[in-house]
Amino acid sequence: MENNNKLNFSLLALRVCLGVIFVAHGAQKLFGMFDGIGLEGTTKMVEGLGFAYPYILAVIWASIEFIGGVFLILGIIVKWSASLVALTVIVIFWKVNLPYGFFIQNGGIEYNLLVIGGCLPLIFLGGGSWSVWDT
């Protein structure tokens, strides 16, 4: 396999893996799927984090996760999609997980770092030539 094909396959695999995770998380927050909390629960969670306008932020947050995940899978505006997904994870890193240390079993930042690290190549390189529409 040529290096260019290896790169494109790697970017596709990364996009699909991250995209599936965020479609599932977004579906939990928006629609209550997969034993999720739905939009009402997401609104309460955002309110508990001390943000103003919790319903609006809950819709934006859950939509970024769900639509951003779909866009990552398909390879649509990948740099922007990965940037928005990473931004939401950074906010959760800061507002929720940071006080609990590193390991996920203690509520720590381990998962957040993994997602941010996965988003960085997509932010810098885009989705590769096996994308539907990448800028």
C-alpha positions in Angstrom: 0.0 0.0 0.0 1.4 3.4 -1.0 2.1 5.9 1.8 -0.7 8.2 0.5 -3.2 5.3 0.7 -2.0 4.4 4.2 -2.5 8.0 5.3 -6.0 8.1 3.8 -7.0 4.8 5.3 -5.6 5.9 8.7 -7.6 9.1 8.6 -10.7 7.2 7.5 -10.3 4.8 10.3 -9.8 7.6 12.9 -12.8 9.5 11.5 -15.1 6.5 11.7 -14.0 5.5 15.2 -14.4 8.9 16.6 -17.6 9.6 14.6 -19.4 6.4 15.9 -18.5 7.3 19.5 -19.9 10.9 19.1 -23.0 9.8 17.2 -23.8 7.5 20.1 -23.0 10.1 22.7 -25.0 12.8 20.9 -27.9 10.4 20.5 -27.9 9.7 24.2 -28.0 13.5 24.9 -30.5 14.5 22.2 -32.9 11.5 22.0 -32.3 9.4 25.1 -31.1 6.5 23.0 -28.7 3.8 24.4 -29.9 4.4 27.9 -29.1 8.1 27.6 -30.5 11.1 29.5 -32.2 12.8 26.6 -32.4 16.6 26.1 -34.1 17.1 29.5 -31.3 15.4 31.4 -28.7 17.1 29.3 -30.2 20.4 30.1 -30.1 19.6 33.9 -26.5 18.5 33.5 -25.5 21.7 31.8 -27.4 23.7 34.4 -25.5 21.8 37.1 -22.2 22.9 35.5 -23.2 26.5 36.2 -23.7 27.6 32.6 -26.3 30.3 31.7 -29.0 29.3 29.1 -28.7 25.6 29.9 -31.4 24.4 27.4 -29.8 26.3 24.5 -26.3 25.0 25.4 -27.6 21.5 25.8 -29.1 21.5 22.3 -25.9 23.0 20.9 -23.6 20.5 22.8 -25.7 17.4 21.9 -26.0 18.6 18.3 -22.3 19.1 18.0 -21.7 15.6 19.2 -24.3 14.0 17.0 -24.0 16.0 13.8 -20.2 16.3 14.3 -20.0 12.5 14.6 -22.0 12.0 11.4 -19.8 14.6 9.6 -16.6 12.8 10.8 -17.9 9.4 9.6 -18.8 10.8 6.1 -15.8 13.1 5.9 -17.7 16.4 5.7 -15.8 19.6 6.8 -13.6 17.4 9.0 -11.3 20.1 10.3 -14.3 22.1 11.6 -16.2 19.0 12.9 -13.1 17.7 14.8 -12.5 21.1 16.2 -16.0 21.5 17.5 -16.0 17.9 19.0 -12.6 18.6 20.6 -13.8 21.9 22.0 -16.8 20.2 23.7 -14.5 17.6 25.2 -12.1 20.3 26.4 -15.0 22.0 28.2 -16.0 18.7 29.9 -12.3 18.1 30.7 -12.2 21.4 32.5 -15.6 21.6 34.1 -16.1 17.9 35.0 -13.2 15.5 34.9 -10.1 17.5 35.9 -10.7 17.4 39.7 -10.8 13.6 39.6 -7.3 13.0 38.4 -6.2 10.9 35.4 -8.0 7.5 35.4 -11.5 7.2 33.9 -12.6 4.8 36.6 -12.2 7.7 39.1 -14.0 10.1 36.7 -10.7 11.5 35.5 -9.4 13.0 32.2 -8.1 9.8 30.5 -10.9 9.5 28.0 -10.9 13.3 27.3 -7.2 13.2 26.4 -7.7 10.2 24.1 -10.5 12.0 22.2 -8.5 15.3 22.0 -5.5 13.3 20.8 -7.7 11.6 18.2 -9.1 14.9 17.0 -5.7 16.7 16.5 -4.6 14.8 13.4 -8.0 15.5 11.8 -7.8 19.2 12.7 -4.3 19.5 11.2 -4.6 17.1 8.3 -8.3 17.1 7.5 -10.2 13.9 6.6 -8.0 12.8 3.7 -9.0 12.2 0.1 -11.5 9.5 1.1 -13.9 12.2 2.4 -17.2 13.3 0.9 -16.4 17.0 1.2 -13.4 18.2 3.1 -12.0 21.7 3.1 
